[in-house]
Amino acid sequence: MPSRLEATTDETEAHMRTTGSTIFLPGGTSGIGRGLAERFAARGDRVIVGGRRQELLDELAASSPLIEAVRIDMSDPASIREVSAAVQARFPETDVLLAMAGIMRPEDVTTGGFLETAEATVTTNLLGPIRLWAAWAAFLTAKEEATLITVSSGLAFTPLALTPTYDATKSAVHALSDAWRLQLAGTGMQVVELVPPAVQTALMPGPNTAHAMPLAEYLDETVRLLEAHPDATEVLVERVKPLRFSERNGDRDALMRTLADAR
Ligand SMILES: NC(=O)c1ccc[n+]([C@@H]2O[C@H](COP(=O)([O-])OP(=O)(O)OC[C@H]3O[C@@H](n4cnc5c(N)ncnc54)[C@H](OP(=O)(O)O)[C@@H]3O)[C@@H](O)[C@H]2O)c1
């Protein structure tokens, strides 16, 4: 059975241009976001990277004439509103919004001590992209063609016991991506969901990051898929397919237990 990625080839749909885009990428100071920002700039896109760590923002802005950097706190609604308005005013040609910012922290739900972590995770990973889209909806839907890229996770489909709220926010991002895509079907908006597997970044450092996919391999495969399937709804590297399709494959419970035991 073809993946949803391979199944979507309606040529009349809007799709992300493979070069010459202007991309706003909050969550681009490190890891997957930084790697994509560098690759997009290398192929000729302009990228406005956002994040909180000023020294990394400065470093990125100095690294390429096609990379700009802005300080944004995705857990703060005022910061999202104000920085979005400033980026729209300064870069009116922006046609891709990539909601990459996210946090992942372990929780112990056998006591109530997890609540602060859970609330912070919902604020950044779920309210963050919702607030971001609210700040960009009018601007981007007024364009003939534009793209919203969301970032869920294989754990949206097969949860990791150690990070329940993280898993839940990523399931929610998947649901939002599907429902937003349907509502936006009459506009020039394309909604693309990146569904990364475990990738070697500093997202949640731990003893087992070695089993995760090397970052460069993930970036290579993702950029290749984006270019080969410009009308994709989900970008699924091979490594994420067991997690993405576990329910369909009939091994979701077994895989959940394997993941839980591996930590
Ligand atoms: N690595 C994986 O295994 C994996 C798997 C599935 C999905 N993902 C998703 O991929 C995305 C990127 O993660 P990563 O693995 O590349 O980890 P990472 O290196 O920790 O990157 C996280 C990015 O989010 C930004 N961020 C976090 N909180 C923020 C806030 N309040 N305001 C603004 N920016 C904020 C960070 O920037 P500052 O700290 O500078 O603010 C950083 O640029 C996340 O959404 C994550 O859930 C990762």
The ligand as an SDF file (V2000), in Angstrom:
LIG
                    3D

 48 52  0  0  0  0  0  0  0  0999 V2000
   15.2960   14.7190   17.1740 N   0  0  0  0  0  0  0  0  0  0  0  0
   14.2960   13.8690   17.1480 C   0  0  0  0  0  0  0  0  0  0  0  0
   14.4710   12.6750   17.4340 O   0  0  0  0  0  0  0  0  0  0  0  0
   12.9230   14.3270   16.7330 C   0  0  0  0  0  0  0  0  0  0  0  0
   11.9770   13.3430   16.3980 C   0  0  0  0  0  0  0  0  0  0  0  0
   10.7010   13.7510   16.0370 C   0  0  0  0  0  0  0  0  0  0  0  0
   10.3760   15.0920   16.0110 C   0  0  0  0  0  0  0  0  0  0  0  0
   11.3140   16.0240   16.3330 N   0  0  0  0  0  0  0  0  0  0  0  0
   10.9120   17.4260   16.3410 C   0  0  0  0  0  0  0  0  0  0  0  0
   11.7900   18.2130   15.5610 O   0  0  0  0  0  0  0  0  0  0  0  0
   11.7910   19.5380   16.0640 C   0  0  0  0  0  0  0  0  0  0  0  0
   13.2300   20.0100   16.2120 C   0  0  0  0  0  0  0  0  0  0  0  0
   13.8610   19.2540   17.2410 O   0  0  0  0  0  0  0  0  0  0  0  0
   15.4130   18.8520   17.2050 P   0  0  0  0  0  0  0  0  0  0  0  0
   15.4780   17.3970   17.3450 O   0  0  0  0  0  0  0  0  0  0  0  0
   16.0810   19.5070   16.0770 O   0  0  0  0  0  0  0  0  0  0  0  0
   15.9200   19.4280   18.6300 O   0  0  0  0  0  0  0  0  0  0  0  0
   16.7060   20.7370   19.0510 P   0  0  0  0  0  0  0  0  0  0  0  0
   18.0640   20.7530   18.4540 O   0  0  0  0  0  0  0  0  0  0  0  0
   16.5710   20.8120   20.5250 O   0  0  0  0  0  0  0  0  0  0  0  0
   15.8840   21.9160   18.3570 O   0  0  0  0  0  0  0  0  0  0  0  0
   14.7620   22.4900   18.9450 C   0  0  0  0  0  0  0  0  0  0  0  0
   14.5890   23.8700   18.3510 C   0  0  0  0  0  0  0  0  0  0  0  0
   13.3880   24.4390   18.9040 O   0  0  0  0  0  0  0  0  0  0  0  0
   13.6990   25.7160   19.4150 C   0  0  0  0  0  0  0  0  0  0  0  0
   12.8250   26.0350   20.5370 N   0  0  0  0  0  0  0  0  0  0  0  0
   12.4970   25.2720   21.6020 C   0  0  0  0  0  0  0  0  0  0  0  0
   11.7180   25.9680   22.4510 N   0  0  0  0  0  0  0  0  0  0  0  0
   11.5650   27.2020   21.8990 C   0  0  0  0  0  0  0  0  0  0  0  0
   10.8990   28.3810   22.2840 C   0  0  0  0  0  0  0  0  0  0  0  0
   10.2120   28.4720   23.4440 N   0  0  0  0  0  0  0  0  0  0  0  0
   10.9570   29.4580   21.4780 N   0  0  0  0  0  0  0  0  0  0  0  0
   11.6410   29.4070   20.3090 C   0  0  0  0  0  0  0  0  0  0  0  0
   12.3040   28.3220   19.8780 N   0  0  0  0  0  0  0  0  0  0  0  0
   12.2650   27.2460   20.6840 C   0  0  0  0  0  0  0  0  0  0  0  0
   15.1590   25.6620   19.8210 C   0  0  0  0  0  0  0  0  0  0  0  0
   15.7010   26.9800   19.7910 O   0  0  0  0  0  0  0  0  0  0  0  0
   16.1690   27.8160   21.0910 P   0  0  0  0  0  0  0  0  0  0  0  0
   16.5430   26.8540   22.1680 O   0  0  0  0  0  0  0  0  0  0  0  0
   17.2960   28.6360   20.5730 O   0  0  0  0  0  0  0  0  0  0  0  0
   14.9860   28.6460   21.4460 O   0  0  0  0  0  0  0  0  0  0  0  0
   15.7340   24.8050   18.7040 C   0  0  0  0  0  0  0  0  0  0  0  0
   16.0470   25.6140   17.6010 O   0  0  0  0  0  0  0  0  0  0  0  0
   10.9900   19.5250   17.3620 C   0  0  0  0  0  0  0  0  0  0  0  0
    9.6800   19.9950   17.1190 O   0  0  0  0  0  0  0  0  0  0  0  0
   10.9600   18.0500   17.7190 C   0  0  0  0  0  0  0  0  0  0  0  0
    9.8450   17.7070   18.5090 O   0  0  0  0  0  0  0  0  0  0  0  0
   12.5790   15.6760   16.6770 C   0  0  0  0  0  0  0  0  0  0  0  0
  1  2  1  0
  2  3  2  0
  2  4  1  0
  4  5  1  0
  4 48  2  0
  5  6  2  0
  6  7  1  0
  7  8  2  0
  8  9  1  0
  8 48  1  0
  9 10  1  0
  9 46  1  0
 10 11  1  0
 11 12  1  0
 11 44  1  0
 12 13  1  0
 13 14  1  0
 14 15  2  0
 14 16  1  0
 14 17  1  0
 17 18  1  0
 18 19  2  0
 18 20  1  0
 18 21  1  0
 21 22  1  0
 22 23  1  0
 23 24  1  0
 23 42  1  0
 24 25  1  0
 25 26  1  0
 25 36  1  0
 26 27  1  0
 26 35  1  0
 27 28  2  0
 28 29  1  0
 29 30  1  0
 29 35  2  0
 30 31  1  0
 30 32  2  0
 32 33  1  0
 33 34  2  0
 34 35  1  0
 36 37  1  0
 36 42  1  0
 37 38  1  0
 38 39  2  0
 38 40  1  0
 38 41  1  0
 42 43  1  0
 44 45  1  0
 44 46  1  0
 46 47  1  0
M  CHG  2   8   1  16  -1
M  END
$$$$
